[in-house]
Amino acid sequence: MKKIKRNKRKPKSISRILLGIVSLLILSVFVLMFVLRKPPSTDFQGRKGKQNSEAKTTDFTIEGNLAFTSMNGDTITSISIEIADDNYSRQMGLMYRYYIPDTVGMLFIFPREEQRGFWMKNTPSSLDILYADAKMKIVRICENTLPYSEESIPSGDKAKYVVEVAAGFCSKHGIEEGDKFEYFSN
């Protein structure tokens, strides 16, 4: 009598199918997490400063105020500022900030007055960048910078301070090279 061989499925093939499905599900979760992730916050923890409701929605830590004055000494306008006075905060700047209100900016303070160059890497918002000397006199204004650009935006003259504000701020308020500013920290 002849034995009939039955075509049995190996249990290994079922486990391979299940493993493939689980792997696909895990991969899908990671892809969704990447696509739906929020940009990292640049709120510098451990820094002193008050936050108002506007600052909370834009990740600003308000640490002082800055007033712009014209060449003849008249006050032009003022803004609330976040201060970047250490290597980390100067390096982060306004990166990953998707909205910058017209009433807020960032003041970069450097230890020495020298040639400076900024870029817009990881910065989704167009900015006006103002370079100022040790006497807080604006030596160069770069308006409406290109978001995400990795091209250097040079100061031209030596600068100890840099102010970043929303694009169009300088035109709107009539701020020009030669004007000055002063700041007060909280």
Secondary structure, DSSP 4 states (H G I P E B T S, - for coil): -PPPPP-PPPHHHHHHHHHHHHHHHHHHHHHHHHHHPPPPP---TT---B--HHHHHHT--B-EEEEEE-TTS-EEEEEEEEEE-SHHHHHHTTTT-----TTEEEEEEEEEEE--EE--TT--S-EEEEEE-TT-BEEEEE-SPPTT--S-EE-SS-EEEEEEEETTHHHHHT--TT-EEEEEE-
